[in-house]
Amino acid sequence: EEAGAAAAAAEKAQREREEEEEREREREEERAKEQRALAMPDVDLEDAVVAATHDRLVQCIPANRRALERRVVHGRCKVQLLLIESVKAILEDAAPHLQCSHLSILLDALQCALAFAADANGTKEMWTRATTETRLMQLLVDQERNSTEFSLRILDALYSGSDESRVALAEARLVQRCYDILNQFLHLSRELPVPYKKAKVSMTLSALRSITEYSDAQVRRTLLALAAS
């Protein structure tokens, strides 16, 4: 009996040590973040807003595509729709004045929102509840469509400009985005509902319209890159 009590006490002490070590690691991480922030005097408000927008969107994505629980998805979807509007406002008002690094971060944020919505929309489990979750599914479809169409519009504008660095940034992303859209459309599951398939048609047409509006040289490069993919 005494041996059992001693073992239990030792186990408890071990757990407490591990918990304390975990708390200490968290404190160290917080101190490291504070030190990094203090060591970056040249970061302006614009950088901070862009980075914060990106970080908040990234945090909305389920880790390792864990199970899509209704309340979690609904909450994240509402937050992401608001963040998409924030990104749109920044890009529509300030895109010509943003550096390529800023544009890349904001486009990454849109891609995060798109990936989350596409992951949910492509999950049969979500649509099996569609009869009772029609509002949620509409939000998710709107999020995927809005993210897709707006990101294409911004990339088209950058690609048609004269700044070589912006053209290069847009070209790489456009090729990947168009490939993803076309590939997803070609491999849509028959089990997905008609409303979502119609939304996918709209997104696919947006990608095709983007390609047809490029110059001849850009169309050739894009098609060759898509074929190579």
Order of alpha helices (4+ residues) and beta strands (2+ residues): alpha-alpha-alpha-alpha-alpha-alpha-alpha-alpha-alpha
